[in-house]
Amino acid sequence: MGRVLQATAISTNIKERLDFSCAVFDREGKLVANAPHIPVHLGSMSECVQHQIRMHGDRWQEGDVFMSNHPLAGGTHLPDITVISAVFWEGRPAAYLASRGHHADIGGITPGSMPSFSKSLK
């Protein structure tokens, strides 16, 4: 998964800096397998997948892809975007695939999107 993401990426952050992670999750959003990428990504991606499962539950359809960067939904910081899709078996999600990558052109009011004066999410 990681090699394909790197090979097809346009972003320098993903293609050259390798600031991304990929993982496979079971039907409950628990980590099954991951590549040795960025530890902070992998530590919180399960919560991100589980949050999307809670939000979309039985409405998740084949072909749906969800994106999230919300810090209260398993995100790390705003430029890290997680893309999640389901693997279906007999019409139901059997597993989930997720990748998270750092995107330099998304974020907050200061470079790095983590200003020291931040106090709340709005």
DOTOR-494861 format. One record per residue: residue number from 1; x negated, y, z of N, C-alpha, C in turn. Coordinates in nm, 2 decimals. Each point is the difference from the previous one (the first is absolute). Example, Ala and Ser with C-alpha at 12.3 -4.5 7.8 and 13.67 -1.06 7.14 Angstrom:
REM DOTOR-494861
+-----+--------+--------+--------+--------+--------+--------+--------+--------+--------+
!   k !   n.c1 !   n.c2 !   n.c3 !  ca.c1 !  ca.c2 !  ca.c3 !   c.c1 !   c.c2 !   c.c3 !
+-----+--------+--------+--------+--------+--------+--------+--------+--------+--------+
!   1 !  -1.32 !  -0.57 !   0.78 !   0.09 !   0.12 !   0.00 !  -0.09 !   0.12 !   0.00 !
!   2 !   0.04 !   0.11 !  -0.07 !  -0.09 !   0.11 !   0.00 !   0.08 !   0.11 !   0.08 !
+-----+--------+--------+--------+--------+--------+--------+--------+--------+--------+
This chain:
REM DOTOR-494861
+-----+--------+--------+--------+--------+--------+--------+--------+--------+--------+
!   k !   n.c1 !   n.c2 !   n.c3 !  ca.c1 !  ca.c2 !  ca.c3 !   c.c1 !   c.c2 !   c.c3 !
+-----+--------+--------+--------+--------+--------+--------+--------+--------+--------+
!   1 !  -0.08 !  -0.12 !   0.00 !   0.08 !   0.12 !   0.00 !  -0.09 !   0.12 !   0.00 !
!   2 !  -0.10 !   0.01 !   0.09 !  -0.08 !   0.11 !   0.01 !  -0.08 !   0.03 !  -0.12 !
!   3 !  -0.06 !  -0.11 !  -0.06 !  -0.08 !   0.02 !  -0.12 !   0.09 !   0.06 !  -0.12 !
!   4 !   0.12 !  -0.05 !  -0.01 !   0.09 !   0.05 !  -0.11 !   0.03 !   0.14 !   0.03 !
!   5 !   0.03 !   0.04 !   0.12 !   0.03 !   0.14 !   0.03 !  -0.12 !   0.09 !  -0.03 !
!   6 !  -0.11 !  -0.04 !   0.04 !  -0.12 !   0.08 !  -0.03 !  -0.03 !   0.01 !  -0.15 !
!   7 !   0.02 !  -0.11 !  -0.07 !  -0.03 !   0.00 !  -0.15 !   0.10 !   0.08 !  -0.08 !
!   8 !   0.12 !   0.01 !   0.05 !   0.10 !   0.08 !  -0.07 !   0.02 !   0.14 !   0.05 !
!   9 !  -0.07 !   0.04 !   0.10 !   0.02 !   0.13 !   0.06 !  -0.06 !   0.11 !  -0.08 !
!  10 !   0.06 !   0.11 !   0.00 !  -0.05 !   0.13 !  -0.06 !  -0.07 !   0.08 !   0.11 !
!  11 !   0.05 !   0.00 !   0.12 !  -0.05 !   0.08 !   0.11 !  -0.14 !  -0.04 !   0.04 !
!  12 !  -0.09 !   0.10 !   0.01 !  -0.13 !  -0.03 !   0.05 !   0.00 !  -0.05 !   0.14 !
!  13 !   0.09 !   0.04 !   0.08 !   0.01 !  -0.05 !   0.14 !   0.02 !  -0.15 !   0.00 !
!  14 !   0.08 !  -0.05 !  -0.09 !   0.02 !  -0.15 !   0.00 !  -0.10 !  -0.07 !  -0.09 !
!  15 !  -0.03 !   0.05 !  -0.12 !  -0.09 !  -0.07 !  -0.09 !  -0.15 !   0.00 !   0.05 !
!  16 !  -0.05 !   0.11 !   0.06 !  -0.14 !   0.01 !   0.03 !  -0.02 !   0.00 !   0.15 !
!  17 !   0.08 !   0.07 !   0.08 !  -0.02 !   0.01 !   0.14 !   0.06 !  -0.12 !   0.08 !
!  18 !   0.09 !  -0.07 !  -0.07 !   0.06 !  -0.12 !   0.05 !   0.08 !   0.03 !   0.13 !
!  19 !   0.07 !   0.11 !   0.00 !   0.09 !   0.04 !   0.11 !   0.14 !  -0.05 !  -0.02 !
!  20 !   0.01 !  -0.13 !   0.01 !   0.13 !  -0.07 !  -0.02 !   0.00 !  -0.13 !   0.07 !
!  21 !   0.11 !  -0.06 !   0.02 !   0.02 !  -0.13 !   0.06 !   0.12 !  -0.07 !  -0.06 !
!  22 !  -0.01 !  -0.14 !   0.00 !   0.11 !  -0.08 !  -0.05 !   0.02 !  -0.12 !   0.10 !
!  23 !   0.13 !  -0.04 !   0.00 !   0.03 !  -0.11 !   0.09 !   0.13 !  -0.07 !  -0.04 !
!  24 !   0.02 !  -0.12 !   0.06 !   0.12 !  -0.08 !  -0.02 !   0.07 !  -0.02 !   0.13 !
!  25 !   0.13 !   0.02 !   0.01 !   0.08 !  -0.01 !   0.12 !   0.11 !  -0.10 !  -0.02 !
!  26 !   0.04 !  -0.07 !   0.11 !   0.10 !  -0.10 !   0.00 !   0.14 !   0.08 !  -0.01 !
!  27 !   0.11 !  -0.08 !   0.00 !   0.13 !   0.06 !  -0.01 !   0.04 !   0.09 !   0.11 !
!  28 !  -0.07 !  -0.01 !   0.12 !   0.03 !   0.09 !   0.11 !  -0.10 !   0.12 !   0.00 !
!  29 !  -0.09 !   0.01 !  -0.09 !  -0.10 !   0.11 !  -0.01 !  -0.12 !  -0.03 !   0.08 !
!  30 !  -0.03 !  -0.12 !   0.04 !  -0.12 !  -0.03 !   0.08 !  -0.11 !  -0.04 !  -0.10 !
!  31 !  -0.12 !   0.05 !   0.03 !  -0.12 !  -0.02 !  -0.08 !  -0.03 !  -0.15 !  -0.02 !
!  32 !  -0.01 !  -0.04 !  -0.13 !  -0.04 !  -0.13 !  -0.04 !  -0.14 !  -0.01 !  -0.04 !
!  33 !  -0.04 !   0.09 !  -0.09 !  -0.14 !   0.01 !  -0.06 !  -0.03 !   0.14 !  -0.04 !
!  34 !  -0.13 !   0.03 !   0.01 !  -0.04 !   0.13 !  -0.04 !  -0.15 !  -0.01 !  -0.05 !
!  35 !  -0.03 !   0.10 !  -0.08 !  -0.14 !   0.01 !  -0.05 !  -0.08 !   0.08 !   0.10 !
!  36 !  -0.13 !  -0.01 !   0.00 !  -0.08 !   0.08 !   0.10 !  -0.01 !   0.14 !  -0.04 !
!  37 !   0.10 !   0.08 !   0.01 !   0.00 !   0.14 !  -0.05 !  -0.02 !   0.09 !   0.12 !
!  38 !   0.09 !   0.10 !   0.01 !  -0.01 !   0.11 !   0.10 !   0.08 !  -0.05 !   0.13 !
!  39 !  -0.07 !  -0.02 !   0.11 !   0.07 !  -0.06 !   0.12 !   0.12 !   0.09 !   0.05 !
!  40 !  -0.01 !   0.13 !   0.00 !   0.11 !   0.08 !   0.04 !   0.12 !  -0.02 !  -0.08 !
!  41 !  -0.02 !  -0.02 !  -0.13 !   0.12 !  -0.03 !  -0.09 !   0.06 !  -0.13 !   0.04 !
!  42 !  -0.08 !  -0.10 !   0.02 !   0.06 !  -0.13 !   0.02 !   0.06 !  -0.02 !   0.14 !
!  43 !  -0.05 !   0.08 !   0.09 !   0.06 !  -0.01 !   0.14 !   0.14 !   0.06 !   0.01 !
!  44 !   0.04 !   0.09 !  -0.09 !   0.13 !   0.06 !   0.01 !   0.09 !  -0.04 !  -0.12 !
!  45 !  -0.05 !  -0.06 !  -0.10 !   0.09 !  -0.04 !  -0.11 !   0.11 !  -0.09 !   0.03 !
!  46 !  -0.02 !  -0.09 !   0.10 !   0.11 !  -0.09 !   0.04 !   0.12 !   0.08 !   0.05 !
!  47 !  -0.03 !   0.10 !   0.08 !   0.11 !   0.09 !   0.05 !   0.07 !   0.07 !  -0.11 !
!  48 !  -0.08 !   0.04 !  -0.10 !   0.06 !   0.07 !  -0.12 !   0.09 !  -0.09 !  -0.08 !
!  49 !  -0.04 !  -0.13 !  -0.02 !   0.08 !  -0.10 !  -0.07 !   0.13 !  -0.03 !   0.08 !
!  50 !  -0.02 !  -0.02 !   0.13 !   0.11 !  -0.03 !   0.09 !   0.10 !   0.12 !   0.00 !
!  51 !  -0.05 !   0.12 !   0.00 !   0.09 !   0.11 !   0.00 !   0.09 !   0.00 !  -0.13 !
!  52 !  -0.06 !  -0.02 !  -0.11 !   0.08 !  -0.01 !  -0.13 !   0.10 !  -0.11 !   0.00 !
!  53 !  -0.04 !  -0.12 !   0.06 !   0.09 !  -0.11 !   0.02 !   0.12 !   0.04 !   0.08 !
!  54 !  -0.02 !   0.07 !   0.11 !   0.10 !   0.05 !   0.09 !   0.09 !   0.10 !  -0.07 !
!  55 !  -0.06 !   0.09 !  -0.08 !   0.08 !   0.10 !  -0.07 !   0.09 !  -0.06 !  -0.11 !
!  56 !  -0.06 !  -0.09 !  -0.08 !   0.07 !  -0.05 !  -0.12 !   0.06 !  -0.14 !   0.01 !
!  57 !  -0.05 !  -0.08 !   0.10 !   0.06 !  -0.13 !   0.03 !   0.05 !  -0.08 !  -0.12 !
!  58 !   0.13 !  -0.03 !   0.00 !   0.06 !  -0.09 !  -0.10 !   0.02 !   0.08 !  -0.13 !
!  59 !  -0.02 !   0.13 !   0.00 !   0.02 !   0.08 !  -0.13 !  -0.13 !  -0.01 !  -0.09 !
!  60 !  -0.11 !  -0.06 !   0.05 !  -0.12 !  -0.01 !  -0.08 !   0.03 !  -0.09 !  -0.12 !
!  61 !  -0.02 !   0.06 !  -0.12 !   0.03 !  -0.08 !  -0.12 !  -0.13 !  -0.03 !  -0.08 !
!  62 !   0.00 !  -0.10 !  -0.08 !  -0.11 !  -0.04 !  -0.08 !  -0.04 !   0.12 !  -0.09 !
!  63 !  -0.13 !   0.04 !   0.00 !  -0.04 !   0.11 !  -0.08 !  -0.01 !   0.13 !   0.08 !
!  64 !   0.05 !   0.00 !   0.12 !  -0.01 !   0.12 !   0.09 !  -0.14 !   0.02 !   0.04 !
!  65 !  -0.05 !   0.12 !   0.00 !  -0.13 !   0.03 !   0.06 !   0.02 !   0.12 !   0.09 !
!  66 !  -0.05 !   0.00 !   0.12 !   0.01 !   0.11 !   0.09 !  -0.13 !   0.06 !   0.03 !
!  67 !  -0.01 !   0.13 !   0.02 !  -0.12 !   0.07 !   0.03 !   0.02 !   0.07 !   0.13 !
!  68 !  -0.10 !   0.01 !   0.09 !   0.01 !   0.07 !   0.12 !  -0.13 !   0.06 !   0.04 !
!  69 !   0.00 !   0.11 !   0.06 !  -0.12 !   0.06 !   0.07 !   0.04 !   0.06 !   0.13 !
!  70 !   0.11 !  -0.04 !   0.06 !   0.05 !   0.07 !   0.12 !  -0.07 !  -0.06 !   0.12 !
!  71 !  -0.07 !   0.09 !   0.08 !  -0.07 !  -0.04 !   0.11 !   0.07 !  -0.07 !   0.11 !
!  72 !   0.13 !   0.02 !   0.01 !   0.08 !  -0.07 !   0.10 !   0.06 !  -0.13 !  -0.05 !
!  73 !  -0.03 !  -0.04 !  -0.12 !   0.05 !  -0.12 !  -0.07 !  -0.12 !  -0.09 !  -0.04 !
!  74 !  -0.11 !   0.00 !   0.08 !  -0.11 !  -0.08 !  -0.03 !  -0.10 !   0.06 !  -0.09 !
!  75 !   0.01 !   0.13 !  -0.02 !  -0.10 !   0.07 !  -0.08 !  -0.12 !   0.04 !   0.08 !
!  76 !  -0.11 !   0.04 !  -0.07 !  -0.12 !   0.04 !   0.07 !  -0.01 !   0.16 !   0.00 !
!  77 !  -0.02 !   0.05 !  -0.12 !   0.02 !   0.15 !  -0.02 !   0.06 !   0.02 !  -0.14 !
!  78 !   0.04 !   0.12 !  -0.02 !   0.09 !   0.03 !  -0.12 !  -0.06 !  -0.04 !  -0.13 !
!  79 !  -0.14 !   0.01 !  -0.03 !  -0.05 !  -0.04 !  -0.13 !  -0.01 !  -0.15 !  -0.02 !
!  80 !   0.03 !  -0.08 !   0.10 !   0.00 !  -0.15 !  -0.01 !   0.14 !  -0.04 !  -0.04 !
!  81 !   0.02 !  -0.05 !  -0.12 !   0.13 !  -0.04 !  -0.05 !   0.00 !  -0.15 !  -0.01 !
!  82 !   0.11 !  -0.06 !   0.06 !   0.02 !  -0.14 !   0.00 !   0.11 !  -0.03 !  -0.11 !
!  83 !  -0.03 !  -0.10 !  -0.08 !   0.09 !  -0.05 !  -0.10 !   0.04 !  -0.14 !   0.04 !
!  84 !   0.13 !  -0.03 !   0.01 !   0.04 !  -0.14 !   0.04 !   0.10 !  -0.06 !  -0.09 !
!  85 !  -0.02 !  -0.12 !  -0.04 !   0.10 !  -0.07 !  -0.08 !   0.02 !  -0.14 !   0.06 !
!  86 !   0.11 !  -0.06 !  -0.03 !   0.04 !  -0.13 !   0.05 !  -0.02 !  -0.11 !  -0.10 !
!  87 !  -0.04 !  -0.12 !   0.05 !   0.00 !  -0.12 !  -0.09 !   0.12 !  -0.08 !   0.04 !
!  88 !   0.09 !  -0.02 !  -0.11 !   0.13 !  -0.07 !   0.03 !  -0.01 !  -0.14 !  -0.03 !
!  89 !   0.07 !  -0.08 !   0.08 !   0.02 !  -0.14 !  -0.02 !   0.14 !  -0.03 !   0.03 !
!  90 !   0.07 !  -0.06 !  -0.10 !   0.14 !  -0.04 !   0.01 !   0.09 !   0.12 !   0.04 !
!  91 !  -0.04 !   0.12 !  -0.06 !   0.08 !   0.12 !   0.01 !  -0.02 !   0.08 !   0.13 !
!  92 !  -0.09 !  -0.04 !   0.08 !  -0.03 !   0.07 !   0.13 !  -0.15 !   0.03 !   0.01 !
!  93 !  -0.04 !   0.11 !   0.07 !  -0.14 !   0.03 !   0.02 !  -0.06 !  -0.11 !   0.08 !
!  94 !  -0.11 !  -0.06 !  -0.05 !  -0.07 !  -0.10 !   0.07 !  -0.14 !   0.05 !   0.05 !
!  95 !  -0.05 !   0.11 !  -0.06 !  -0.12 !   0.06 !   0.05 !  -0.01 !   0.14 !  -0.06 !
!  96 !  -0.09 !   0.07 !   0.05 !  -0.02 !   0.14 !  -0.04 !  -0.15 !   0.03 !  -0.04 !
!  97 !  -0.02 !   0.07 !  -0.10 !  -0.13 !   0.04 !  -0.04 !  -0.01 !   0.15 !   0.02 !
!  98 !  -0.11 !   0.05 !   0.06 !  -0.02 !   0.14 !   0.03 !  -0.14 !   0.04 !  -0.03 !
!  99 !  -0.02 !   0.12 !  -0.05 !  -0.13 !   0.06 !  -0.02 !   0.01 !   0.15 !   0.05 !
! 100 !  -0.10 !   0.05 !   0.05 !  -0.01 !   0.13 !   0.06 !  -0.13 !   0.07 !  -0.06 !
! 101 !   0.02 !   0.11 !  -0.05 !  -0.11 !   0.08 !  -0.06 !   0.00 !   0.14 !   0.04 !
! 102 !  -0.12 !   0.06 !   0.01 !  -0.02 !   0.14 !   0.03 !   0.01 !   0.08 !  -0.13 !
! 103 !   0.09 !   0.10 !   0.01 !   0.02 !   0.09 !  -0.12 !  -0.04 !   0.14 !   0.05 !
! 104 !  -0.10 !   0.06 !  -0.07 !  -0.06 !   0.13 !   0.05 !   0.09 !   0.12 !  -0.02 !
! 105 !   0.10 !  -0.02 !  -0.10 !   0.08 !   0.12 !  -0.03 !   0.13 !   0.00 !   0.08 !
! 106 !   0.01 !  -0.07 !   0.11 !   0.12 !   0.00 !   0.08 !  -0.04 !   0.02 !   0.14 !
! 107 !   0.07 !   0.08 !   0.08 !  -0.04 !   0.01 !   0.14 !   0.06 !   0.13 !   0.06 !
! 108 !  -0.06 !   0.04 !   0.11 !   0.05 !   0.11 !   0.08 !  -0.06 !   0.13 !  -0.04 !
! 109 !   0.00 !   0.09 !   0.10 !  -0.04 !   0.14 !  -0.03 !  -0.15 !   0.02 !   0.01 !
! 110 !  -0.08 !  -0.10 !   0.04 !  -0.15 !   0.01 !   0.00 !  -0.05 !  -0.12 !  -0.07 !
! 111 !  -0.13 !   0.01 !  -0.06 !  -0.06 !  -0.12 !  -0.06 !   0.00 !  -0.12 !   0.10 !
! 112 !   0.03 !  -0.11 !  -0.05 !   0.00 !  -0.12 !   0.09 !   0.14 !  -0.02 !   0.06 !
! 113 !   0.08 !   0.10 !   0.00 !   0.14 !  -0.01 !   0.05 !   0.01 !  -0.03 !   0.15 !
! 114 !  -0.10 !   0.03 !   0.07 !   0.00 !  -0.02 !   0.15 !  -0.05 !   0.12 !   0.07 !
! 115 !   0.07 !   0.11 !  -0.01 !  -0.05 !   0.12 !   0.07 !   0.00 !  -0.02 !   0.16 !
! 116 !  -0.10 !   0.06 !   0.06 !  -0.01 !  -0.02 !   0.14 !   0.11 !   0.07 !   0.08 !
! 117 !   0.07 !   0.09 !  -0.05 !   0.11 !   0.07 !   0.07 !   0.14 !  -0.07 !  -0.02 !
! 118 !   0.00 !  -0.12 !  -0.06 !   0.13 !  -0.07 !  -0.02 !   0.06 !  -0.04 !   0.13 !
! 119 !   0.13 !   0.02 !   0.01 !   0.07 !  -0.04 !   0.13 !   0.12 !  -0.09 !  -0.02 !
! 120 !   0.05 !   0.00 !  -0.13 !   0.13 !  -0.07 !  -0.02 !   0.01 !  -0.03 !  -0.15 !
! 121 !   0.09 !  -0.10 !  -0.03 !   0.04 !  -0.03 !  -0.14 !   0.13 !   0.07 !  -0.03 !
! 122 !   0.01 !   0.07 !  -0.11 !   0.12 !   0.06 !  -0.04 !   0.04 !  -0.04 !  -0.14 !
+-----+--------+--------+--------+--------+--------+--------+--------+--------+--------+
